[in-house]
């Protein structure tokens, strides 16, 4: 893999940032390039590093993750935003998707579904010609993860806490 997917993690919990970073580092195709614990730092890091993906909690110390989504979309338009939160109520999911999030994953579903959600978004972006990764790189990432992750992430679990929503792109 020549070009790993570059990820910015944004959460106000040091414990969760460490756990998510460790989990993502298990994947050769991912590279956590920075972490941020508040909105100001997250915006600064996103502008400076231009990540491929931003994993964003909704509850931050000084702002709501919902308020950051449009800022990220404006300043780092190519970045995919995955809301990764403990908030499972439907209004939060709807608000996140309306604000421009590309996916919504409940934190309890992270180990089951996050990898496949990231790869699915990377592949769909590539299919539209918007990704800097090569087709071979993404195909290799998907193949490497087929043994442990299903592309049908939303149907993996029937538990009410395993909430996964991905933005549907119109067919061209």
MODELLER restraints for C-alpha pairs under 7 A, 6 or more apart:
rsr = mdl.restraints
at = mdl.atoms
rsr.add(forms.Gaussian(group=physical.xy_distance, feature=features.Distance(at['CA:1:A'], at['CA:29:A']), mean=6.61, stdev=0.5))
rsr.add(forms.Gaussian(group=physical.xy_distance, feature=features.Distance(at['CA:1:A'], at['CA:137:A']), mean=6.29, stdev=0.5))
rsr.add(forms.Gaussian(group=physical.xy_distance, feature=features.Distance(at['CA:3:A'], at['CA:133:A']), mean=6.51, stdev=0.5))
rsr.add(forms.Gaussian(group=physical.xy_distance, feature=features.Distance(at['CA:4:A'], at['CA:29:A']), mean=4.64, stdev=0.5))
rsr.add(forms.Gaussian(group=physical.xy_distance, feature=features.Distance(at['CA:4:A'], at['CA:30:A']), mean=5.00, stdev=0.5))
rsr.add(forms.Gaussian(group=physical.xy_distance, feature=features.Distance(at['CA:4:A'], at['CA:31:A']), mean=5.98, stdev=0.5))
rsr.add(forms.Gaussian(group=physical.xy_distance, feature=features.Distance(at['CA:5:A'], at['CA:29:A']), mean=6.08, stdev=0.5))
rsr.add(forms.Gaussian(group=physical.xy_distance, feature=features.Distance(at['CA:5:A'], at['CA:30:A']), mean=4.71, stdev=0.5))
rsr.add(forms.Gaussian(group=physical.xy_distance, feature=features.Distance(at['CA:5:A'], at['CA:31:A']), mean=5.96, stdev=0.5))
rsr.add(forms.Gaussian(group=physical.xy_distance, feature=features.Distance(at['CA:5:A'], at['CA:52:A']), mean=6.15, stdev=0.5))
rsr.add(forms.Gaussian(group=physical.xy_distance, feature=features.Distance(at['CA:6:A'], at['CA:30:A']), mean=6.17, stdev=0.5))
rsr.add(forms.Gaussian(group=physical.xy_distance, feature=features.Distance(at['CA:6:A'], at['CA:31:A']), mean=4.98, stdev=0.5))
rsr.add(forms.Gaussian(group=physical.xy_distance, feature=features.Distance(at['CA:6:A'], at['CA:32:A']), mean=5.90, stdev=0.5))
rsr.add(forms.Gaussian(group=physical.xy_distance, feature=features.Distance(at['CA:6:A'], at['CA:33:A']), mean=6.01, stdev=0.5))
rsr.add(forms.Gaussian(group=physical.xy_distance, feature=features.Distance(at['CA:6:A'], at['CA:51:A']), mean=5.20, stdev=0.5))
rsr.add(forms.Gaussian(group=physical.xy_distance, feature=features.Distance(at['CA:6:A'], at['CA:52:A']), mean=5.15, stdev=0.5))
rsr.add(forms.Gaussian(group=physical.xy_distance, feature=features.Distance(at['CA:6:A'], at['CA:53:A']), mean=6.38, stdev=0.5))
rsr.add(forms.Gaussian(group=physical.xy_distance, feature=features.Distance(at['CA:7:A'], at['CA:31:A']), mean=6.02, stdev=0.5))
rsr.add(forms.Gaussian(group=physical.xy_distance, feature=features.Distance(at['CA:7:A'], at['CA:32:A']), mean=4.64, stdev=0.5))
rsr.add(forms.Gaussian(group=physical.xy_distance, feature=features.Distance(at['CA:7:A'], at['CA:33:A']), mean=5.71, stdev=0.5))
rsr.add(forms.Gaussian(group=physical.xy_distance, feature=features.Distance(at['CA:7:A'], at['CA:51:A']), mean=5.49, stdev=0.5))
rsr.add(forms.Gaussian(group=physical.xy_distance, feature=features.Distance(at['CA:7:A'], at['CA:52:A']), mean=6.03, stdev=0.5))
rsr.add(forms.Gaussian(group=physical.xy_distance, feature=features.Distance(at['CA:7:A'], at['CA:53:A']), mean=4.81, stdev=0.5))
rsr.add(forms.Gaussian(group=physical.xy_distance, feature=features.Distance(at['CA:7:A'], at['CA:54:A']), mean=5.77, stdev=0.5))
rsr.add(forms.Gaussian(group=physical.xy_distance, feature=features.Distance(at['CA:8:A'], at['CA:32:A']), mean=6.01, stdev=0.5))
rsr.add(forms.Gaussian(group=physical.xy_distance, feature=features.Distance(at['CA:8:A'], at['CA:33:A']), mean=5.90, stdev=0.5))
rsr.add(forms.Gaussian(group=physical.xy_distance, feature=features.Distance(at['CA:8:A'], at['CA:34:A']), mean=5.08, stdev=0.5))
rsr.add(forms.Gaussian(group=physical.xy_distance, feature=features.Distance(at['CA:8:A'], at['CA:35:A']), mean=5.68, stdev=0.5))
rsr.add(forms.Gaussian(group=physical.xy_distance, feature=features.Distance(at['CA:8:A'], at['CA:51:A']), mean=6.10, stdev=0.5))
rsr.add(forms.Gaussian(group=physical.xy_distance, feature=features.Distance(at['CA:8:A'], at['CA:53:A']), mean=6.33, stdev=0.5))
rsr.add(forms.Gaussian(group=physical.xy_distance, feature=features.Distance(at['CA:8:A'], at['CA:54:A']), mean=4.80, stdev=0.5))
rsr.add(forms.Gaussian(group=physical.xy_distance, feature=features.Distance(at['CA:8:A'], at['CA:55:A']), mean=6.25, stdev=0.5))
rsr.add(forms.Gaussian(group=physical.xy_distance, feature=features.Distance(at['CA:9:A'], at['CA:17:A']), mean=6.87, stdev=0.5))
rsr.add(forms.Gaussian(group=physical.xy_distance, feature=features.Distance(at['CA:9:A'], at['CA:34:A']), mean=6.47, stdev=0.5))
rsr.add(forms.Gaussian(group=physical.xy_distance, feature=features.Distance(at['CA:9:A'], at['CA:35:A']), mean=4.66, stdev=0.5))
rsr.add(forms.Gaussian(group=physical.xy_distance, feature=features.Distance(at['CA:9:A'], at['CA:36:A']), mean=6.32, stdev=0.5))
rsr.add(forms.Gaussian(group=physical.xy_distance, feature=features.Distance(at['CA:9:A'], at['CA:54:A']), mean=6.02, stdev=0.5))
rsr.add(forms.Gaussian(group=physical.xy_distance, feature=features.Distance(at['CA:9:A'], at['CA:55:A']), mean=4.95, stdev=0.5))
rsr.add(forms.Gaussian(group=physical.xy_distance, feature=features.Distance(at['CA:9:A'], at['CA:56:A']), mean=6.37, stdev=0.5))
rsr.add(forms.Gaussian(group=physical.xy_distance, feature=features.Distance(at['CA:10:A'], at['CA:35:A']), mean=5.78, stdev=0.5))
rsr.add(forms.Gaussian(group=physical.xy_distance, feature=features.Distance(at['CA:10:A'], at['CA:36:A']), mean=4.80, stdev=0.5))
rsr.add(forms.Gaussian(group=physical.xy_distance, feature=features.Distance(at['CA:10:A'], at['CA:37:A']), mean=5.76, stdev=0.5))
rsr.add(forms.Gaussian(group=physical.xy_distance, feature=features.Distance(at['CA:10:A'], at['CA:42:A']), mean=6.39, stdev=0.5))
rsr.add(forms.Gaussian(group=physical.xy_distance, feature=features.Distance(at['CA:10:A'], at['CA:55:A']), mean=6.02, stdev=0.5))
rsr.add(forms.Gaussian(group=physical.xy_distance, feature=features.Distance(at['CA:10:A'], at['CA:56:A']), mean=4.83, stdev=0.5))
rsr.add(forms.Gaussian(group=physical.xy_distance, feature=features.Distance(at['CA:10:A'], at['CA:57:A']), mean=6.18, stdev=0.5))
rsr.add(forms.Gaussian(group=physical.xy_distance, feature=features.Distance(at['CA:11:A'], at['CA:17:A']), mean=6.36, stdev=0.5))
rsr.add(forms.Gaussian(group=physical.xy_distance, feature=features.Distance(at['CA:11:A'], at['CA:36:A']), mean=6.49, stdev=0.5))
rsr.add(forms.Gaussian(group=physical.xy_distance, feature=features.Distance(at['CA:11:A'], at['CA:37:A']), mean=5.05, stdev=0.5))
rsr.add(forms.Gaussian(group=physical.xy_distance, feature=features.Distance(at['CA:11:A'], at['CA:56:A']), mean=6.38, stdev=0.5))
rsr.add(forms.Gaussian(group=physical.xy_distance, feature=features.Distance(at['CA:11:A'], at['CA:57:A']), mean=5.23, stdev=0.5))
rsr.add(forms.Gaussian(group=physical.xy_distance, feature=features.Distance(at['CA:11:A'], at['CA:60:A']), mean=6.40, stdev=0.5))
rsr.add(forms.Gaussian(group=physical.xy_distance, feature=features.Distance(at['CA:12:A'], at['CA:37:A']), mean=4.31, stdev=0.5))
rsr.add(forms.Gaussian(group=physical.xy_distance, feature=features.Distance(at['CA:12:A'], at['CA:38:A']), mean=6.30, stdev=0.5))
rsr.add(forms.Gaussian(group=physical.xy_distance, feature=features.Distance(at['CA:12:A'], at['CA:60:A']), mean=5.30, stdev=0.5))
rsr.add(forms.Gaussian(group=physical.xy_distance, feature=features.Distance(at['CA:12:A'], at['CA:61:A']), mean=6.27, stdev=0.5))
rsr.add(forms.Gaussian(group=physical.xy_distance, feature=features.Distance(at['CA:21:A'], at['CA:32:A']), mean=6.48, stdev=0.5))
rsr.add(forms.Gaussian(group=physical.xy_distance, feature=features.Distance(at['CA:24:A'], at['CA:30:A']), mean=6.38, stdev=0.5))
rsr.add(forms.Gaussian(group=physical.xy_distance, feature=features.Distance(at['CA:25:A'], at['CA:31:A']), mean=6.54, stdev=0.5))
rsr.add(forms.Gaussian(group=physical.xy_distance, feature=features.Distance(at['CA:29:A'], at['CA:141:A']), mean=6.14, stdev=0.5))
rsr.add(forms.Gaussian(group=physical.xy_distance, feature=features.Distance(at['CA:36:A'], at['CA:42:A']), mean=5.11, stdev=0.5))
rsr.add(forms.Gaussian(group=physical.xy_distance, feature=features.Distance(at['CA:38:A'], at['CA:60:A']), mean=5.84, stdev=0.5))
rsr.add(forms.Gaussian(group=physical.xy_distance, feature=features.Distance(at['CA:38:A'], at['CA:61:A']), mean=6.10, stdev=0.5))
rsr.add(forms.Gaussian(group=physical.xy_distance, feature=features.Distance(at['CA:38:A'], at['CA:62:A']), mean=6.26, stdev=0.5))
rsr.add(forms.Gaussian(group=physical.xy_distance, feature=features.Distance(at['CA:39:A'], at['CA:62:A']), mean=6.67, stdev=0.5))
rsr.add(forms.Gaussian(group=physical.xy_distance, feature=features.Distance(at['CA:39:A'], at['CA:63:A']), mean=6.08, stdev=0.5))
rsr.add(forms.Gaussian(group=physical.xy_distance, feature=features.Distance(at['CA:39:A'], at['CA:68:A']), mean=6.85, stdev=0.5))
rsr.add(forms.Gaussian(group=physical.xy_distance, feature=features.Distance(at['CA:43:A'], at['CA:72:A']), mean=6.96, stdev=0.5))
rsr.add(forms.Gaussian(group=physical.xy_distance, feature=features.Distance(at['CA:46:A'], at['CA:76:A']), mean=6.87, stdev=0.5))
rsr.add(forms.Gaussian(group=physical.xy_distance, feature=features.Distance(at['CA:47:A'], at['CA:75:A']), mean=6.49, stdev=0.5))
rsr.add(forms.Gaussian(group=physical.xy_distance, feature=features.Distance(at['CA:47:A'], at['CA:76:A']), mean=6.61, stdev=0.5))
rsr.add(forms.Gaussian(group=physical.xy_distance, feature=features.Distance(at['CA:50:A'], at['CA:76:A']), mean=6.17, stdev=0.5))
rsr.add(forms.Gaussian(group=physical.xy_distance, feature=features.Distance(at['CA:51:A'], at['CA:79:A']), mean=6.10, stdev=0.5))
rsr.add(forms.Gaussian(group=physical.xy_distance, feature=features.Distance(at['CA:52:A'], at['CA:78:A']), mean=6.89, stdev=0.5))
rsr.add(forms.Gaussian(group=physical.xy_distance, feature=features.Distance(at['CA:52:A'], at['CA:79:A']), mean=4.63, stdev=0.5))
rsr.add(forms.Gaussian(group=physical.xy_distance, feature=features.Distance(at['CA:52:A'], at['CA:80:A']), mean=6.26, stdev=0.5))
rsr.add(forms.Gaussian(group=physical.xy_distance, feature=features.Distance(at['CA:53:A'], at['CA:79:A']), mean=5.08, stdev=0.5))
rsr.add(forms.Gaussian(group=physical.xy_distance, feature=features.Distance(at['CA:53:A'], at['CA:80:A']), mean=4.66, stdev=0.5))
rsr.add(forms.Gaussian(group=physical.xy_distance, feature=features.Distance(at['CA:53:A'], at['CA:81:A']), mean=5.81, stdev=0.5))
rsr.add(forms.Gaussian(group=physical.xy_distance, feature=features.Distance(at['CA:54:A'], at['CA:79:A']), mean=6.69, stdev=0.5))
rsr.add(forms.Gaussian(group=physical.xy_distance, feature=features.Distance(at['CA:54:A'], at['CA:80:A']), mean=6.20, stdev=0.5))
rsr.add(forms.Gaussian(group=physical.xy_distance, feature=features.Distance(at['CA:54:A'], at['CA:81:A']), mean=4.84, stdev=0.5))
rsr.add(forms.Gaussian(group=physical.xy_distance, feature=features.Distance(at['CA:54:A'], at['CA:82:A']), mean=6.19, stdev=0.5))
rsr.add(forms.Gaussian(group=physical.xy_distance, feature=features.Distance(at['CA:55:A'], at['CA:81:A']), mean=6.07, stdev=0.5))
rsr.add(forms.Gaussian(group=physical.xy_distance, feature=features.Distance(at['CA:55:A'], at['CA:82:A']), mean=4.90, stdev=0.5))
rsr.add(forms.Gaussian(group=physical.xy_distance, feature=features.Distance(at['CA:55:A'], at['CA:83:A']), mean=5.83, stdev=0.5))
rsr.add(forms.Gaussian(group=physical.xy_distance, feature=features.Distance(at['CA:55:A'], at['CA:84:A']), mean=6.03, stdev=0.5))
rsr.add(forms.Gaussian(group=physical.xy_distance, feature=features.Distance(at['CA:56:A'], at['CA:65:A']), mean=6.45, stdev=0.5))
rsr.add(forms.Gaussian(group=physical.xy_distance, feature=features.Distance(at['CA:56:A'], at['CA:82:A']), mean=6.15, stdev=0.5))
rsr.add(forms.Gaussian(group=physical.xy_distance, feature=features.Distance(at['CA:56:A'], at['CA:83:A']), mean=4.75, stdev=0.5))
rsr.add(forms.Gaussian(group=physical.xy_distance, feature=features.Distance(at['CA:56:A'], at['CA:84:A']), mean=5.54, stdev=0.5))
rsr.add(forms.Gaussian(group=physical.xy_distance, feature=features.Distance(at['CA:57:A'], at['CA:65:A']), mean=5.88, stdev=0.5))
rsr.add(forms.Gaussian(group=physical.xy_distance, feature=features.Distance(at['CA:57:A'], at['CA:83:A']), mean=5.77, stdev=0.5))
rsr.add(forms.Gaussian(group=physical.xy_distance, feature=features.Distance(at['CA:57:A'], at['CA:84:A']), mean=5.19, stdev=0.5))
rsr.add(forms.Gaussian(group=physical.xy_distance, feature=features.Distance(at['CA:57:A'], at['CA:85:A']), mean=4.94, stdev=0.5))
rsr.add(forms.Gaussian(group=physical.xy_distance, feature=features.Distance(at['CA:58:A'], at['CA:64:A']), mean=5.48, stdev=0.5))
rsr.add(forms.Gaussian(group=physical.xy_distance, feature=features.Distance(at['CA:58:A'], at['CA:65:A']), mean=4.02, stdev=0.5))
rsr.add(forms.Gaussian(group=physical.xy_distance, feature=features.Distance(at['CA:58:A'], at['CA:66:A']), mean=6.10, stdev=0.5))
rsr.add(forms.Gaussian(group=physical.xy_distance, feature=features.Distance(at['CA:58:A'], at['CA:83:A']), mean=7.00, stdev=0.5))
rsr.add(forms.Gaussian(group=physical.xy_distance, feature=features.Distance(at['CA:58:A'], at['CA:85:A']), mean=6.14, stdev=0.5))
rsr.add(forms.Gaussian(group=physical.xy_distance, feature=features.Distance(at['CA:59:A'], at['CA:65:A']), mean=6.20, stdev=0.5))
rsr.add(forms.Gaussian(group=physical.xy_distance, feature=features.Distance(at['CA:66:A'], at['CA:96:A']), mean=5.99, stdev=0.5))
rsr.add(forms.Gaussian(group=physical.xy_distance, feature=features.Distance(at['CA:66:A'], at['CA:99:A']), mean=6.63, stdev=0.5))
rsr.add(forms.Gaussian(group=physical.xy_distance, feature=features.Distance(at['CA:69:A'], at['CA:99:A']), mean=6.13, stdev=0.5))
rsr.add(forms.Gaussian(group=physical.xy_distance, feature=features.Distance(at['CA:69:A'], at['CA:100:A']), mean=6.24, stdev=0.5))
rsr.add(forms.Gaussian(group=physical.xy_distance, feature=features.Distance(at['CA:69:A'], at['CA:101:A']), mean=6.53, stdev=0.5))
rsr.add(forms.Gaussian(group=physical.xy_distance, feature=features.Distance(at['CA:70:A'], at['CA:99:A']), mean=6.23, stdev=0.5))
rsr.add(forms.Gaussian(group=physical.xy_distance, feature=features.Distance(at['CA:70:A'], at['CA:100:A']), mean=6.54, stdev=0.5))
rsr.add(forms.Gaussian(group=physical.xy_distance, feature=features.Distance(at['CA:80:A'], at['CA:102:A']), mean=5.97, stdev=0.5))
rsr.add(forms.Gaussian(group=physical.xy_distance, feature=features.Distance(at['CA:81:A'], at['CA:101:A']), mean=5.10, stdev=0.5))
rsr.add(forms.Gaussian(group=physical.xy_distance, feature=features.Distance(at['CA:81:A'], at['CA:102:A']), mean=5.26, stdev=0.5))
rsr.add(forms.Gaussian(group=physical.xy_distance, feature=features.Distance(at['CA:81:A'], at['CA:103:A']), mean=6.71, stdev=0.5))
rsr.add(forms.Gaussian(group=physical.xy_distance, feature=features.Distance(at['CA:82:A'], at['CA:101:A']), mean=6.03, stdev=0.5))
rsr.add(forms.Gaussian(group=physical.xy_distance, feature=features.Distance(at['CA:82:A'], at['CA:102:A']), mean=5.75, stdev=0.5))
rsr.add(forms.Gaussian(group=physical.xy_distance, feature=features.Distance(at['CA:82:A'], at['CA:103:A']), mean=4.70, stdev=0.5))
rsr.add(forms.Gaussian(group=physical.xy_distance, feature=features.Distance(at['CA:82:A'], at['CA:104:A']), mean=5.64, stdev=0.5))
rsr.add(forms.Gaussian(group=physical.xy_distance, feature=features.Distance(at['CA:83:A'], at['CA:101:A']), mean=6.65, stdev=0.5))
rsr.add(forms.Gaussian(group=physical.xy_distance, feature=features.Distance(at['CA:83:A'], at['CA:103:A']), mean=6.21, stdev=0.5))
rsr.add(forms.Gaussian(group=physical.xy_distance, feature=features.Distance(at['CA:83:A'], at['CA:104:A']), mean=4.68, stdev=0.5))
rsr.add(forms.Gaussian(group=physical.xy_distance, feature=features.Distance(at['CA:83:A'], at['CA:105:A']), mean=6.06, stdev=0.5))
rsr.add(forms.Gaussian(group=physical.xy_distance, feature=features.Distance(at['CA:84:A'], at['CA:104:A']), mean=6.17, stdev=0.5))
rsr.add(forms.Gaussian(group=physical.xy_distance, feature=features.Distance(at['CA:84:A'], at['CA:105:A']), mean=4.95, stdev=0.5))
rsr.add(forms.Gaussian(group=physical.xy_distance, feature=features.Distance(at['CA:84:A'], at['CA:106:A']), mean=5.69, stdev=0.5))
rsr.add(forms.Gaussian(group=physical.xy_distance, feature=features.Distance(at['CA:84:A'], at['CA:107:A']), mean=5.71, stdev=0.5))
rsr.add(forms.Gaussian(group=physical.xy_distance, feature=features.Distance(at['CA:85:A'], at['CA:105:A']), mean=6.65, stdev=0.5))
rsr.add(forms.Gaussian(group=physical.xy_distance, feature=features.Distance(at['CA:85:A'], at['CA:106:A']), mean=5.17, stdev=0.5))
rsr.add(forms.Gaussian(group=physical.xy_distance, feature=features.Distance(at['CA:85:A'], at['CA:107:A']), mean=5.21, stdev=0.5))
rsr.add(forms.Gaussian(group=physical.xy_distance, feature=features.Distance(at['CA:86:A'], at['CA:106:A']), mean=5.56, stdev=0.5))
rsr.add(forms.Gaussian(group=physical.xy_distance, feature=features.Distance(at['CA:86:A'], at['CA:107:A']), mean=5.36, stdev=0.5))
rsr.add(forms.Gaussian(group=physical.xy_distance, feature=features.Distance(at['CA:88:A'], at['CA:106:A']), mean=6.49, stdev=0.5))
rsr.add(forms.Gaussian(group=physical.xy_distance, feature=features.Distance(at['CA:88:A'], at['CA:161:A']), mean=6.77, stdev=0.5))
rsr.add(forms.Gaussian(group=physical.xy_distance, feature=features.Distance(at['CA:88:A'], at['CA:163:A']), mean=6.91, stdev=0.5))
rsr.add(forms.Gaussian(group=physical.xy_distance, feature=features.Distance(at['CA:93:A'], at['CA:104:A']), mean=6.44, stdev=0.5))
rsr.add(forms.Gaussian(group=physical.xy_distance, feature=features.Distance(at['CA:102:A'], at['CA:166:A']), mean=5.95, stdev=0.5))
rsr.add(forms.Gaussian(group=physical.xy_distance, feature=features.Distance(at['CA:102:A'], at['CA:167:A']), mean=5.24, stdev=0.5))
rsr.add(forms.Gaussian(group=physical.xy_distance, feature=features.Distance(at['CA:103:A'], at['CA:165:A']), mean=5.33, stdev=0.5))
rsr.add(forms.Gaussian(group=physical.xy_distance, feature=features.Distance(at['CA:103:A'], at['CA:166:A']), mean=4.20, stdev=0.5))
rsr.add(forms.Gaussian(group=physical.xy_distance, feature=features.Distance(at['CA:103:A'], at['CA:167:A']), mean=5.95, stdev=0.5))
rsr.add(forms.Gaussian(group=physical.xy_distance, feature=features.Distance(at['CA:104:A'], at['CA:164:A']), mean=5.49, stdev=0.5))
rsr.add(forms.Gaussian(group=physical.xy_distance, feature=features.Distance(at['CA:104:A'], at['CA:165:A']), mean=5.00, stdev=0.5))
rsr.add(forms.Gaussian(group=physical.xy_distance, feature=features.Distance(at['CA:104:A'], at['CA:166:A']), mean=6.50, stdev=0.5))
rsr.add(forms.Gaussian(group=physical.xy_distance, feature=features.Distance(at['CA:105:A'], at['CA:163:A']), mean=5.71, stdev=0.5))
rsr.add(forms.Gaussian(group=physical.xy_distance, feature=features.Distance(at['CA:105:A'], at['CA:164:A']), mean=4.56, stdev=0.5))
rsr.add(forms.Gaussian(group=physical.xy_distance, feature=features.Distance(at['CA:105:A'], at['CA:165:A']), mean=6.63, stdev=0.5))
rsr.add(forms.Gaussian(group=physical.xy_distance, feature=features.Distance(at['CA:106:A'], at['CA:161:A']), mean=6.70, stdev=0.5))
rsr.add(forms.Gaussian(group=physical.xy_distance, feature=features.Distance(at['CA:106:A'], at['CA:162:A']), mean=5.96, stdev=0.5))
rsr.add(forms.Gaussian(group=physical.xy_distance, feature=features.Distance(at['CA:106:A'], at['CA:163:A']), mean=5.22, stdev=0.5))
rsr.add(forms.Gaussian(group=physical.xy_distance, feature=features.Distance(at['CA:106:A'], at['CA:164:A']), mean=6.57, stdev=0.5))
rsr.add(forms.Gaussian(group=physical.xy_distance, feature=features.Distance(at['CA:108:A'], at['CA:161:A']), mean=6.56, stdev=0.5))
rsr.add(forms.Gaussian(group=physical.xy_distance, feature=features.Distance(at['CA:108:A'], at['CA:162:A']), mean=6.29, stdev=0.5))
rsr.add(forms.Gaussian(group=physical.xy_distance, feature=features.Distance(at['CA:109:A'], at['CA:162:A']), mean=4.85, stdev=0.5))
rsr.add(forms.Gaussian(group=physical.xy_distance, feature=features.Distance(at['CA:109:A'], at['CA:163:A']), mean=6.95, stdev=0.5))
rsr.add(forms.Gaussian(group=physical.xy_distance, feature=features.Distance(at['CA:113:A'], at['CA:149:A']), mean=6.95, stdev=0.5))
rsr.add(forms.Gaussian(group=physical.xy_distance, feature=features.Distance(at['CA:113:A'], at['CA:153:A']), mean=5.43, stdev=0.5))
rsr.add(forms.Gaussian(group=physical.xy_distance, feature=features.Distance(at['CA:115:A'], at['CA:149:A']), mean=6.98, stdev=0.5))
rsr.add(forms.Gaussian(group=physical.xy_distance, feature=features.Distance(at['CA:116:A'], at['CA:149:A']), mean=5.72, stdev=0.5))
rsr.add(forms.Gaussian(group=physical.xy_distance, feature=features.Distance(at['CA:116:A'], at['CA:150:A']), mean=6.31, stdev=0.5))
rsr.add(forms.Gaussian(group=physical.xy_distance, feature=features.Distance(at['CA:116:A'], at['CA:151:A']), mean=5.67, stdev=0.5))
rsr.add(forms.Gaussian(group=physical.xy_distance, feature=features.Distance(at['CA:116:A'], at['CA:153:A']), mean=6.48, stdev=0.5))
rsr.add(forms.Gaussian(group=physical.xy_distance, feature=features.Distance(at['CA:117:A'], at['CA:153:A']), mean=6.81, stdev=0.5))
rsr.add(forms.Gaussian(group=physical.xy_distance, feature=features.Distance(at['CA:119:A'], at['CA:142:A']), mean=6.42, stdev=0.5))
rsr.add(forms.Gaussian(group=physical.xy_distance, feature=features.Distance(at['CA:120:A'], at['CA:151:A']), mean=6.93, stdev=0.5))
rsr.add(forms.Gaussian(group=physical.xy_distance, feature=features.Distance(at['CA:123:A'], at['CA:138:A']), mean=6.21, stdev=0.5))
rsr.add(forms.Gaussian(group=physical.xy_distance, feature=features.Distance(at['CA:125:A'], at['CA:131:A']), mean=5.69, stdev=0.5))
rsr.add(forms.Gaussian(group=physical.xy_distance, feature=features.Distance(at['CA:126:A'], at['CA:135:A']), mean=6.87, stdev=0.5))
rsr.add(forms.Gaussian(group=physical.xy_distance, feature=features.Distance(at['CA:154:A'], at['CA:164:A']), mean=5.46, stdev=0.5))
